[in-house]
Amino acid sequence: MAQMRLDKLLAGRTPHSRSEVRQLLREGAVRVDGVCITDGSRKIDPETQTVSCAGKILPGGSYTYYILNKPKGVVSATEDRQRTVLDLIPAEQRVKGLFPAGRLDADSTGLVLLTDDGALAHRMLTPGKHVPKFYLIRLARPFAAEYPARLQKGLTLADGTVCLPAEVRHLREQYALICLHEGKYHQVKRMFAALGNHVENLHRVGIGRYLLPPDIGCGGYLAISHKDVENLLSEGRLDVVCEQIMKNFSSYLLNADQ
């Protein structure tokens, strides 16, 4: 990881302006690996060195990555009249430029990545990548045996929207797990409406090979490493995700139905 100036890191990773950062440096409020540093031009490696400012340790690495378990009614945006995903991160943990990488409908719950890494978000969201996304859904009516074959062929919705082939597995009762490689508007709900059913609840449980930890409660968040981020960009498998979901079904079910 390339080194960067200490003052630049502080200005980007804290709520402080550049002038405030200079003042904090002069006051001896900044430490690197426990040593007081007053020179903002000092080059450091944020991946391997620990930086604290006014007693608070900055997130490690050049970028920040948070996994969030989004509740219903929260908007995947940086600003809105409604509560946003950024509002769920304490002010002292927010860095400049933090935003949600991708959207999740306001009435849906589950996994959202928050980051200040624009290049990573582009890699995740570019259509050509087809990063798989996994959703635990509860249907209003029983799961029909024909659903897997029909979704595997791809669907054309009533308005002419063409949906790529999708995989789905029946879990139990009216719950199923579906894997998409795209993210059209209300896609899962519209696909099941085309099949004559209704999605009552939709909870995103995974992206790529990364699965939302079952112990993150609704509205909770977790800082993750660059290694975890690479898993978000990897090709996840429906059978593996199914196995993990069934091992912790009650936890995922509790989150999905909130």
C-alpha positions as CSV (number, residue, x, y, z in Angstrom):
1,M,0.0,0.0,0.0
2,A,1.4,3.4,-1.0
3,Q,2.3,5.8,1.8
4,M,0.5,9.1,2.2
5,R,1.0,12.4,4.1
6,L,-0.3,12.4,7.7
7,D,-2.2,15.7,7.3
8,K,-3.9,14.4,4.2
9,L,-5.0,11.3,6.0
10,L,-6.3,13.2,8.9
11,A,-8.2,15.7,6.7
12,G,-9.9,12.8,4.9
13,R,-10.5,10.5,7.9
14,T,-11.8,12.9,10.5
15,P,-14.4,15.7,10.7
16,H,-11.7,18.3,11.0
17,S,-10.8,20.8,8.3
18,R,-7.2,21.2,7.1
19,S,-6.7,24.2,9.3
20,E,-8.0,22.3,12.3
21,V,-5.7,19.4,11.5
22,R,-2.7,21.7,11.5
23,Q,-3.8,23.1,14.9
24,L,-4.2,19.5,16.3
25,L,-0.8,18.6,15.0
26,R,0.7,21.7,16.7
27,E,-1.0,20.8,20.0
28,G,0.5,17.3,20.0
29,A,-3.0,15.7,19.6
30,V,-1.8,13.3,16.9
31,R,0.0,10.0,17.4
32,V,1.4,7.4,15.0
33,D,2.0,4.0,16.6
34,G,1.8,5.7,20.0
35,V,4.4,8.4,19.2
36,C,3.4,12.1,19.1
37,I,3.9,13.6,15.6
38,T,3.6,17.3,14.9
39,D,4.8,17.2,11.3
40,G,1.9,16.8,8.9
41,S,4.1,16.1,5.9
42,R,5.3,12.9,7.6
43,K,4.6,9.9,5.2
44,I,2.9,7.0,6.8
45,D,1.4,3.6,5.7
46,P,-2.2,3.6,6.9
47,E,-2.4,-0.2,6.3
48,T,0.3,-1.0,8.8
49,Q,0.5,2.0,11.2
50,T,-2.0,3.0,13.9
51,V,-3.0,6.7,13.9
52,S,-4.9,8.4,16.6
53,C,-6.3,12.0,16.7
54,A,-7.5,13.6,19.9
55,G,-7.5,10.2,21.5
56,K,-9.5,8.5,18.8
57,I,-8.0,5.8,16.7
58,L,-8.6,6.2,12.9
59,P,-9.9,3.3,10.9
60,G,-6.9,1.4,9.4
61,G,-6.1,1.3,5.7
62,S,-6.3,3.9,3.0
63,Y,-10.1,3.5,2.7
64,T,-13.0,2.8,5.0
65,Y,-15.4,-0.1,4.5
66,Y,-18.4,-0.7,6.7
67,I,-21.0,-3.5,6.3
68,L,-24.4,-2.4,7.4
69,N,-27.6,-4.4,8.2
70,K,-30.1,-1.9,6.8
71,P,-33.5,-1.7,8.5
72,K,-36.8,-0.9,6.8
73,G,-37.6,2.7,6.2
74,V,-33.9,3.7,5.8
75,V,-32.8,5.2,2.4
76,S,-29.7,4.1,0.6
77,A,-28.4,7.6,0.1
78,T,-26.1,10.2,1.6
79,E,-28.8,12.8,2.0
80,D,-32.5,12.6,2.1
81,R,-35.5,13.9,4.0
82,Q,-35.8,10.4,5.4
83,R,-33.3,8.6,7.6
84,T,-30.3,7.5,5.5
85,V,-27.8,4.7,5.9
86,L,-25.2,7.2,6.9
87,D,-27.3,8.2,9.9
88,L,-26.7,4.7,11.3
89,I,-23.0,5.3,11.6
90,P,-21.9,7.4,14.6
91,A,-20.6,10.8,13.6
92,E,-17.2,10.0,15.0
93,Q,-16.9,6.9,12.8
94,R,-17.9,8.7,9.6
95,V,-15.1,9.7,7.2
96,K,-15.4,12.3,4.4
97,G,-16.8,10.9,1.2
98,L,-18.6,7.9,2.8
99,F,-21.4,6.6,0.6
100,P,-23.4,3.4,0.0
101,A,-22.0,1.3,-2.8
102,G,-25.3,0.3,-4.5
103,R,-28.9,0.6,-3.5
104,L,-31.3,-1.4,-1.4
105,D,-35.0,-0.4,-1.5
106,A,-36.3,1.6,1.5
107,D,-38.7,-1.2,2.4
108,S,-36.0,-3.9,2.1
109,T,-33.5,-4.9,4.7
110,G,-30.0,-6.4,4.8
111,L,-26.5,-6.0,3.5
112,V,-25.2,-2.6,2.3
113,L,-21.6,-1.6,1.9
114,L,-20.6,1.9,2.9
115,T,-17.2,3.1,1.7
116,D,-15.2,6.1,0.6
117,D,-13.5,4.0,-2.1
118,G,-15.0,5.1,-5.4
119,A,-12.9,2.7,-7.5
120,L,-14.1,-0.3,-5.5
121,A,-17.7,0.8,-5.8
122,H,-17.3,1.1,-9.6
123,R,-15.9,-2.4,-9.7
124,M,-18.9,-3.7,-7.8
125,L,-21.6,-1.9,-9.7
126,T,-20.4,-2.0,-13.3
127,P,-22.9,-4.2,-15.3
128,G,-20.2,-6.2,-16.9
129,K,-18.9,-7.6,-13.6
130,H,-22.3,-9.3,-12.7
131,V,-21.3,-9.6,-9.1
132,P,-23.9,-12.0,-7.5
133,K,-26.3,-10.8,-4.9
134,F,-28.3,-13.1,-2.6
135,Y,-31.7,-12.3,-1.1
136,L,-33.7,-14.2,1.5
137,I,-37.4,-13.6,0.6
138,R,-40.7,-14.4,2.2
139,L,-43.5,-15.1,-0.3
140,A,-47.2,-14.4,0.3
141,R,-48.2,-17.7,-1.3
142,P,-46.5,-21.1,-1.4
143,F,-43.3,-21.6,-3.4
144,A,-44.2,-23.3,-6.7
145,A,-42.1,-26.2,-8.1
146,E,-41.9,-24.4,-11.5
147,Y,-40.2,-21.3,-10.1
148,P,-36.5,-22.4,-10.5
149,A,-36.9,-23.5,-14.1
150,R,-38.8,-20.3,-15.1
151,L,-36.3,-18.0,-13.4
152,Q,-33.3,-19.9,-14.8
153,K,-34.6,-19.1,-18.3
154,G,-34.8,-15.4,-17.6
155,L,-38.0,-13.4,-17.5
156,T,-39.5,-10.6,-19.6
157,L,-41.7,-8.4,-17.5
158,A,-44.9,-6.8,-18.5
159,D,-43.3,-3.5,-19.4
160,G,-40.7,-5.2,-21.6
161,T,-37.9,-5.3,-19.1
162,V,-35.7,-8.3,-19.7
163,C,-34.3,-10.0,-16.6
164,L,-31.2,-12.2,-16.8
165,P,-31.4,-15.8,-15.6
166,A,-31.6,-16.1,-11.9
167,E,-31.2,-19.0,-9.4
168,V,-33.6,-19.7,-6.6
169,R,-33.9,-22.3,-3.9
170,H,-36.8,-23.1,-1.7
171,L,-35.7,-23.1,1.9
172,R,-38.8,-23.9,4.0
173,E,-42.4,-22.9,4.1
174,Q,-42.8,-19.7,2.2
175,Y,-39.1,-18.7,2.4
176,A,-36.7,-18.9,-0.5
177,L,-33.2,-17.7,-1.4
178,I,-32.6,-16.0,-4.8
179,C,-29.4,-15.1,-6.6
180,L,-29.3,-12.2,-9.1
181,H,-26.4,-10.9,-11.2
182,E,-28.0,-7.5,-11.8
183,G,-30.0,-4.9,-9.9
184,K,-33.0,-3.5,-11.8
185,Y,-35.6,-1.4,-10.0
186,H,-37.6,-3.6,-7.6
187,Q,-36.4,-6.6,-9.6
188,V,-37.1,-9.5,-7.2
189,K,-40.6,-8.2,-6.4
190,R,-41.4,-7.7,-10.1
191,M,-40.1,-11.1,-11.1
192,F,-42.2,-12.9,-8.5
193,A,-45.2,-10.8,-9.4
194,A,-44.8,-12.0,-13.0
195,L,-44.9,-15.6,-11.6
196,G,-48.1,-14.8,-9.8
197,N,-46.8,-14.4,-6.3
198,H,-45.9,-11.5,-4.0
199,V,-42.7,-10.8,-2.1
200,E,-43.7,-9.8,1.5
201,N,-40.1,-9.4,2.8
202,L,-36.8,-9.1,1.1
203,H,-33.5,-9.3,3.0
204,R,-30.1,-9.1,1.2
205,V,-27.9,-11.6,2.9
206,G,-24.8,-11.7,0.7
207,I,-22.8,-10.1,-2.1
208,G,-20.2,-12.2,-3.9
209,R,-18.6,-14.6,-1.4
210,Y,-19.3,-12.2,1.5
211,L,-22.2,-13.2,3.8
212,L,-23.8,-10.8,6.3
213,P,-22.7,-12.0,9.7
214,P,-25.8,-13.4,11.5
215,D,-24.9,-11.7,14.7
216,I,-25.2,-8.2,13.2
217,G,-28.6,-7.0,14.4
218,C,-30.9,-4.8,12.4
219,G,-29.3,-1.3,12.1
220,G,-25.9,-2.7,13.2
221,Y,-22.7,-2.2,11.3
222,L,-19.2,-3.6,11.2
223,A,-15.8,-2.3,9.9
224,I,-14.3,-4.9,7.5
225,S,-10.9,-5.5,6.0
226,H,-9.6,-5.2,2.4
227,K,-9.6,-9.0,2.3
228,D,-13.4,-9.1,3.1
229,V,-13.9,-6.5,0.4
230,E,-12.3,-8.8,-2.2
231,N,-14.8,-11.4,-1.2
232,L,-17.6,-8.9,-2.1
233,L,-16.2,-9.0,-5.7
234,S,-15.9,-12.7,-5.9
235,E,-18.2,-15.3,-7.5
236,G,-20.4,-16.7,-4.7
237,R,-22.3,-19.9,-5.1
238,L,-26.0,-20.4,-4.2
239,D,-25.5,-23.8,-2.6
240,V,-22.8,-22.5,-0.3
241,V,-25.0,-19.5,0.8
242,C,-28.0,-21.8,1.3
243,E,-26.0,-24.0,3.6
244,Q,-24.8,-21.0,5.7
245,I,-28.3,-19.5,5.8
246,M,-29.9,-22.7,7.0
247,K,-27.2,-23.1,9.8
248,N,-28.3,-19.7,11.2
249,F,-31.8,-19.6,9.9
250,S,-33.5,-18.2,13.0
251,S,-31.0,-15.3,13.1
252,Y,-31.5,-14.4,9.5
253,L,-35.2,-14.9,9.8
254,L,-35.3,-12.5,12.7
255,N,-33.4,-9.8,10.7
256,A,-35.5,-10.4,7.6
257,D,-38.8,-10.0,9.3
258,Q,-38.0,-6.7,11.1
